[in-house]
Amino acid sequence: MNPFQRSRRSGLTALYAIMLVAACALFYWTAGLFASQSRAADEKKPVATKPALTVTTVMPQMTSLLIRLAANGSISAWQEAIIGSEASGLRLVDVKVNVGDRVAKGQVLATFSTEQVSAEVAQARASFSEAQANALDAAVNADKARTLQASGALSDQQIAQYLTQDKTAKARLEVAKAALAVQQVRLKQTAVLAPDAGVISSRSATLGAVVGSGTELFKMIRAGRLEWRAEVTSTELVGIKPGALATVTAASGAQVVGKVRMIAPTVDSVTRNALIYVDLPANANIKAGMFARGEFDGGASNVLSLPQQALVLRDGFTYAMRLAPGNKISQIKLQTGRRVGDVVEILQGAKPGEQFVASGAAFLTDGDSVKVVVVAAASAASAPQTPK
């Protein structure tokens, strides 16, 4: 190979090498451009957020809830009669009843000794008979004096004397009659009678005791009727009317339904509480003096409600997780009212038609994304419920 041919071949080799380097450089530059464009496109593309929880939703519903007012108070006798001694200085010879006995009106409860009073009755009766005879004799003399007044057989002085004796005898007869009646009343008072039907609640009568007039012997619950004296605040009086029903639970566990008889006309100036008097039906497990709690029936009202499981208690406040557009969670503060089982009255914070997380709300926070699988029907029933 001549020098010219060798020089030509070397030039072609160098040209091929340059072309190869240029081609490689062009390839890498194009690949880098495509990669940068791809990264820019990926940065512009929205990143899909993974749902924090799969949830169901519920909407607030209008529910009819019974208005119930809770109160505390004591069981007391409707009226307690005090039965005392009307006789004085007599000895008790028989006590016929004890605490807890039911008695009828007019039933003999105890008797006093009658010997002294019977003797005094006999004496008064004799005095009455004597006065009656004297009055009869004086009346006869007075009639004769009137007959002889015109004839002049008797002087005016004698006639006046006979007439005066007649009036005096009649007055003494009335005195004797009254004295006899007093002693007969004392004889009746030796038997202590029940003033009304009821239950003996206390007995202080002791056999053989000599008691004075007015001494308490028994206490009796009239007609055996009991009442619940409930204390309520002055602001709660508006919702309670005579005739309203009240469910009363005594300390013994017995539960009865009573009726409001009356509302006290005044409010205690210290506690600002008023008394509600509720008549109770007879129950062997309810006794006077027991503590009792109860609830008054104040009718029903339609309220907005959510199920209990949709609510979350945080930092002393009640929240619900509202579903916002894009299945985002918005934490809403609620003001709640009455609770009936799983139903909670919503006073403020929620509106009809809004969707809230029905379960699992406690695991969510404001701004979380969720996946909704089904819209659950509200658990609030349309029938009246009894709040706690």
C-alpha positions in Angstrom: 0.0 0.0 0.0 1.4 3.4 -1.1 1.6 6.3 1.3 -1.4 8.0 -0.3 -3.6 5.0 0.3 -2.5 4.8 3.9 -3.2 8.5 4.5 -6.7 8.2 2.9 -7.5 5.1 5.0 -6.4 6.9 8.2 -8.6 9.9 7.4 -11.7 7.7 6.8 -11.1 5.9 10.1 -10.9 9.2 12.0 -14.1 10.4 10.2 -15.9 7.3 11.2 -14.7 7.7 14.8 -16.0 11.3 14.9 -19.3 10.3 13.4 -19.6 7.5 16.0 -18.9 9.9 18.9 -21.4 12.4 17.5 -24.1 9.7 17.2 -23.5 8.6 20.8 -23.6 12.1 22.1 -26.9 12.7 20.2 -28.4 9.5 21.6 -27.6 10.4 25.2 -28.8 14.0 24.8 -32.1 12.8 23.4 -32.5 10.2 26.1 -31.8 12.8 28.8 -34.4 15.2 27.2 -37.0 12.4 27.2 -36.3 11.5 30.8 -36.6 15.1 32.0 -39.8 15.6 30.1 -41.2 12.4 31.7 -40.2 13.5 35.2 -41.9 16.9 34.6 -45.1 15.1 33.4 -45.0 12.8 36.4 -44.7 15.9 38.7 -47.7 17.5 37.1 -49.8 14.4 37.4 -51.9 14.3 40.7 -50.8 11.8 43.3 -53.6 9.4 44.4 -54.1 9.6 48.2 -54.7 6.3 50.0 -58.0 6.2 52.0 -57.5 6.1 55.7 -60.5 4.0 56.4 -63.4 2.3 54.7 -66.6 3.7 56.2 -70.4 3.8 55.9 -72.3 7.0 56.3 -75.5 8.2 57.9 -77.7 11.3 57.7 -79.4 13.1 60.6 -83.0 12.2 60.9 -86.1 13.8 62.5 -87.1 11.6 65.5 -90.0 11.9 68.0 -88.6 11.8 71.5 -90.5 11.8 74.8 -89.7 14.7 77.0 -88.6 13.3 80.4 -87.7 15.3 83.5 -85.7 13.5 86.2 -86.1 14.4 89.8 -85.3 13.1 93.3 -87.4 13.2 96.5 -88.8 11.3 99.5 -91.8 9.1 100.0 -94.2 10.6 102.5 -97.7 9.9 103.9 -100.4 11.8 102.0 -101.9 12.9 105.3 -100.8 11.6 108.8 -103.4 11.8 111.5 -102.4 12.1 115.1 -104.8 10.2 117.4 -104.6 11.4 121.0 -106.4 11.0 124.3 -109.5 13.1 125.0 -110.0 11.7 128.5 -107.8 13.0 131.3 -106.4 11.1 134.3 -107.7 7.7 133.1 -105.7 4.4 132.9 -105.3 2.5 129.6 -106.7 -1.0 130.1 -106.5 -2.3 126.5 -104.5 -1.5 123.3 -106.1 -3.2 120.4 -103.8 -2.3 117.4 -100.1 -2.1 116.6 -97.9 -0.5 114.0 -98.7 -1.6 110.4 -102.3 -2.6 111.2 -105.0 -1.4 108.8 -108.0 0.0 110.6 -111.5 1.1 109.5 -113.1 4.4 110.4 -114.7 4.2 113.9 -112.7 1.1 114.9 -111.8 0.9 118.6 -108.0 1.3 118.9 -107.7 1.4 122.7 -109.9 1.7 125.8 -109.5 3.5 129.2 -110.8 2.4 132.6 -114.6 3.3 132.8 -115.2 2.8 136.6 -114.7 6.4 137.6 -116.5 7.9 134.6 -119.4 5.4 135.0 -119.9 6.5 138.6 -119.9 10.1 137.6 -122.4 9.4 134.9 -124.7 7.7 137.5 -124.3 10.7 139.8 -125.1 13.2 137.0 -128.1 11.1 136.0 -129.4 11.2 139.6 -128.9 15.0 139.8 -130.8 15.3 136.5 -133.7 13.3 137.9 -133.8 15.4 141.0 -133.8 18.6 139.1 -136.5 17.2 136.8 -138.8 16.5 139.8 -138.1 19.9 141.3 -138.9 21.6 138.0 -142.1 19.7 137.7 -143.2 20.7 141.3 -142.3 24.3 140.6 -144.2 24.3 137.4 -147.4 23.0 139.2 -147.1 25.7 141.8 -146.6 28.4 139.2 -149.7 27.2 137.3 -151.8 27.4 140.6 -150.5 30.9 141.3 -151.5 32.1 137.9 -155.0 30.7 138.4 -155.4 32.4 141.8 -154.0 35.7 140.6 -157.3 37.1 139.6 -159.2 36.0 142.7 -156.8 37.8 145.1 -156.3 34.7 147.3 -152.5 35.2 146.9 -150.6 38.3 147.2 -148.5 39.6 144.3 -145.4 38.8 146.2 -146.3 35.1 146.6 -147.3 34.8 143.0 -144.0 36.3 141.9 -142.2 33.9 144.2 -143.8 30.9 142.7 -143.1 32.1 139.2 -139.5 32.7 140.0 -139.1 29.3 141.6 -140.5 27.8 138.4 -137.9 29.5 136.2 -135.1 28.6 138.7 -136.2 25.0 138.7 -136.2 24.9 134.9 -132.7 26.5 134.7 -131.3 23.9 137.2 -132.9 21.2 135.1 -130.9 22.4 132.1 -127.7 22.5 134.1 -128.3 19.0 135.3 -129.0 17.9 131.8 -125.8 19.4 130.5 -123.8 17.9 133.3 -125.2 14.5 132.4 -124.3 15.0 128.8 -120.7 15.9 129.7 -120.3 12.8 131.7 -121.8 10.7 128.9 -119.3 12.2 126.5 -116.5 11.4 128.9 -117.8 7.8 129.0 -117.6 7.6 125.2 -114.1 9.1 125.3 -112.9 6.0 127.2 -112.8 4.3 123.8 -110.3 5.7 121.4 -111.7 5.5 117.9 -110.0 5.7 114.5 -111.0 9.0 112.8 -110.6 7.6 109.4 -109.6 4.4 107.6 -105.9 3.9 107.2 -102.7 2.3 108.5 -101.2 2.7 111.9 -97.7 4.2 111.4 -96.8 4.9 115.1 -97.9 3.8 118.5 -97.0 5.4 121.8 -99.9 4.0 123.8 -98.7 1.9 126.7 -100.9 -0.5 128.6 -101.6 0.7 132.2 -100.4 4.2 131.6 -102.4 7.1 133.0 -102.4 9.9 130.4 -103.6 13.4 130.2 -105.9 15.0 127.7 -104.2 15.6 124.4 -101.5 12.9 124.8 -100.5 11.3 121.5 -101.4 7.6 121.4 -101.1 6.7 117.7 -100.2 8.1 114.3 -102.1 6.9 111.2 -101.6 7.3 107.5 -105.0 8.3 106.2 -106.4 5.8 103.7 -102.9 4.2 103.5 -102.1 6.7 100.8 -98.5 7.6 100.0 -97.1 10.4 97.9 -93.7 11.2 96.3 -92.5 14.7 97.1 -90.1 15.4 94.2 -87.8 18.4 94.2 -87.4 20.2 90.8 -85.8 23.5 89.9 -87.9 26.5 89.3 -87.0 26.5 85.6 -88.3 22.9 85.2 -91.7 23.7 86.6 -93.0 24.9 83.2 -93.0 21.4 81.8 -95.0 19.8 84.6 -98.7 20.0 85.0 -101.2 18.5 87.4 -102.4 15.1 86.1 -99.0 14.3 84.4 -97.7 10.8 84.9 -94.4 10.1 86.7 -92.5 6.8 86.9 -91.1 6.5 90.5 -88.4 4.1 91.6 -88.1 3.7 95.3 -84.9 2.7 97.2 -86.2 -0.8 97.6 -86.3 -1.2 93.8 -90.0 -1.1 93.5 -91.3 0.9 90.6 -94.7 2.4 90.2 -96.5 5.0 88.0 -98.0 7.9 89.9 -99.9 11.0 89.0 -99.1 14.6 89.8 -101.7 15.9 92.3 -100.4 19.4 92.9 -97.5 21.7 92.5 -96.3 23.7 95.5 -97.4 27.3 95.2 -94.0 28.6 96.4 -90.3 27.9 95.7 -87.7 27.5 98.4 -85.8 30.8 98.7 -82.5 29.0 99.5 -82.4 26.1 97.2 -84.7 27.6 94.5 -86.4 24.2 94.3 -90.1 23.5 94.3 -92.0 20.4 95.5 -94.2 18.3 93.2 -96.7 16.1 95.0 -97.3 12.8 93.2 -100.0 10.3 94.3 -98.7 6.8 94.4 -100.6 3.5 94.1 -100.4 1.0 96.9 -97.3 -1.1 96.9 -96.0 -3.3 99.8 -92.4 -2.5 99.0 -92.8 1.3 99.1 -92.7 2.8 102.6 -93.0 6.3 103.9 -89.6 7.9 104.5 -87.9 6.1 101.6 -85.8 8.0 99.1 -87.0 7.7 95.5 -86.0 9.0 92.1 -88.3 9.3 89.2 -89.1 10.9 85.8 -92.0 13.1 84.7 -93.7 12.6 81.4 -93.7 15.9 79.5 -95.1 14.8 76.2 -93.1 14.3 72.9 -91.2 16.5 70.5 -89.6 16.1 67.0 -85.8 16.6 67.1 -82.9 16.1 64.8 -80.9 13.0 65.8 -77.8 10.9 65.0 -76.9 7.4 66.2 -74.5 7.3 69.2 -71.8 5.4 67.2 -71.5 8.4 64.8 -70.3 10.7 67.7 -66.8 11.1 69.1 -66.0 12.6 72.5 -62.7 14.5 72.4 -61.4 17.1 75.0 -64.7 17.2 76.7 -66.7 18.1 73.5 -68.8 16.0 71.1 -67.8 15.8 67.4 -69.0 14.1 64.3 -67.0 13.4 61.1 -68.9 15.0 58.2 -68.2 13.7 54.6 -67.0 16.6 52.4 -66.6 16.6 48.6 -63.9 14.2 47.4 -64.6 11.9 50.4 -62.6 14.2 52.7 -63.4 14.3 56.4 -64.4 17.5 58.2 -64.6 17.3 62.0 -67.7 19.1 63.2 -68.4 20.2 66.8 -71.9 19.3 68.0 -74.2 20.4 70.8 -76.2 17.4 72.0 -79.4 17.0 74.1 -81.4 14.0 75.2 -80.2 10.4 74.7 -82.5 7.5 74.0 -80.6 4.2 73.7 -78.5 4.6 70.5 -80.3 7.8 69.5 -78.8 11.3 70.4 -80.6 14.6 70.0 -78.6 17.1 68.0 -79.2 20.7 69.1 -76.5 22.4 67.0 -73.9 21.6 64.4 -75.6 19.2 62.0 -78.2 19.8 59.3 -80.6 17.4 57.5 -79.1 16.0 54.3 -75.5 16.1 55.5 -73.6 12.8 55.5 -71.6 11.7 58.6 -69.4 8.7 59.2 -71.6 6.1 60.8 -68.9 4.0 62.4 -65.2 4.2 63.0 -65.3 8.0 63.5 -63.0 7.7 66.5 -60.1 6.6 64.2 -60.4 9.6 61.8 -59.2 13.2 62.1 -59.9 16.4 60.2 -58.7 16.2 56.5 -58.5 12.4 56.3 -59.7 10.6 53.1 -62.1 7.7 53.3 -63.7 5.2 51.1 -67.4 5.0 51.3 -68.9 1.6 50.7 -72.6 2.1 51.5 -74.9 4.8 52.9 -76.5 3.3 56.0 -80.0 4.1 57.1 -80.3 6.2 60.2 -80.9 4.1 63.3 -83.3 6.7 64.8 -86.8 5.3 64.9 -89.8 7.5 64.1 -91.8 6.2 67.1 -91.5 8.2 70.4 -88.5 7.3 72.4 -87.8 7.7 76.1 -84.7 9.8 76.9 -82.3 9.1 79.7 
